[in-house]
Amino acid sequence: MGSDTHRADERRFLDERGSSAALAPNGLNPATIMEKAVRERIVESYFWKEQCFGVNEADIVDRVVDHVSFVGGTHGANQKPSPFLCLAFKLLQLAPDDAVLDEYLRYGGEKFKYLRALACFYVRLTRRAETVYKILEPFLEDRRKLRRKGRAGTSLTYVDQFVDDLLTKDRVCATSLWQMPKREILEDLELLEPRTSPLGDIEDLLEEEEDVDMNRDTNGDARADSEDEGLVEEGEQLSDRGRRRSTSGSSGRGNSRSRSRDRSRRGMDVDSNSQSDRDNR
């Protein structure tokens, strides 16, 4: 069978276990990057047999646009492989060069966001650590939404979150990722330059937050002092009002008592006068 002939089940890549293909740039065998159980589910799936036969690098774009609506590995009770995972395995078989990957990553818009996610996933599987950081870190600013489907169901994620998972997690889309050295180690080896965050220098941001917190504390203390002074003034005013009311009440009571005494005395005088008049009569 000639080398240009495609087999209907596409098993040659697995039967030879990548012996006829070149190793990936990171030194791994592309035929064994994914687990054996996942590879077997992929080649037995209906999508692989129908949509991944005789596909080249240009056809990958059409397959992603037409059939990929979420990122994920296997899903459902029978662990069905997703079209995203099948096309990722097809890329491992095709082994596109850097120019093709740049075209995949360059596509924008809502229609090609899953193509960028697929290219990022393939870069994480096959490229060296410093290359992975250089290629994937710019996409940490991509805020486009993605659907993610797994064993727990369907959820919402974003391109930047998916890229961050590729850089930080050990397993993504039912695939164990090879362990990369941390970025700090590559910076110490002068393989990477220190990364500048889009938000700015972290130390400057922390200092600004501390200044804001200090200003809030001082403003809060000033407000508390002013409130205490206001309460003291209100208390003094209330005490003055109480004193005035007490003095006015006591004076009113004294006047009423003196008035009642005068009235009683007048009544007694009238009674005595009337009694004397009666005696004279």
Secondary structure, 3 states (H helix, E strand, C coil): CCCCCCCCCCCHHHHCCCCCCCCCCCCCCHHHCCCHHHHHHHHHCHHHHHHCCCCCHHHHHHHHHHHCCCECCEECCCCEECHHHHHHHHHHHHCCCHHHHHHHHHCCCHHHHHHHHHHHHHHHHHCCHHHHHHHHHHHHHCCCEEEEEECCEEEEEEHHHHHHHHHHCCEECCEECCCCCCHHHHHHCCCCCCCCCCCCCHHHHHHHHHHHHHHHHHHHHHHHHHHHHHHHHHHHHHHHHHHHHHHHHHHHHHHHHHHHHHHHHHHHHHHHHHHHHHHHC
